[in-house]
């Protein structure tokens, strides 16, 4: 891929793509949470068991949702699509520093590095608006770029 015609996806375009992805993930997350809640709560036979069972169901649902989000982002960004449905809708893609498709491992690293970007008061995400290649901390850690599709 020629690097001379690359334009980097800006902060607001990336935020919009993420919001689309969040909405897409919300529906299966709610369904999964409901199923887990139903299964766990159906085993409750005494009122004293309700609170611990609900807490356990909530924890399981959060873990399942986290795994689902990781697989959604990592599988789609490492696929030939090079991006999630939100990124595709806004004509942006994820690549390595050479403009090539990234591996599942690199996409996973990028996903987990987003946790760090968020933990430091979202500064890792805000960096996108101020860096030359529009990279967030997670992109720098993973060695990735988010570019506009040609």
Steps between C-alpha positions, in 0.01 A plus 500: 500500500640839405550722802486825302119512464415397857272726698455426867155469654435786739380498857129567442472253215651234725266595786200467267620155384537390861148620587361294212692196625378559857140501378561184298648324804224622733232270357685165533637616836150559634379166365798317647456675836134409504573135428770482767274676750212267424713186531665609826181634659299191403710304750406730789269328747526735800472880526834509684669369184370776270766764566805270466348333194430837336857615570636179350278534194611860451867402524457217249314731262777762523770240430303360207442851360871584531597181314237570233633856451861378480411240237285747303778760477794260462340268244358779286808725510727208408270381222520605135245770591766663722237648723180461692155577363528852643834558329367361172195727520732800526750372240795462736729204559768371734842403366854453619761773457560382140132512404463121511227290660565430869502160669252382760776530762573862408127581495466338843794701631336816366172410672665436838715813466175699474446417867816696581388783270179523700650455846715811469198731491439424129824679411605201289195560280526880499855463362339417163406866460855623558745253343633530146371158388180527709610215727367433847718344766353159416598548132854593600529198731363263232680667208178569311347780296138589431466640151230612262423248228613610155 
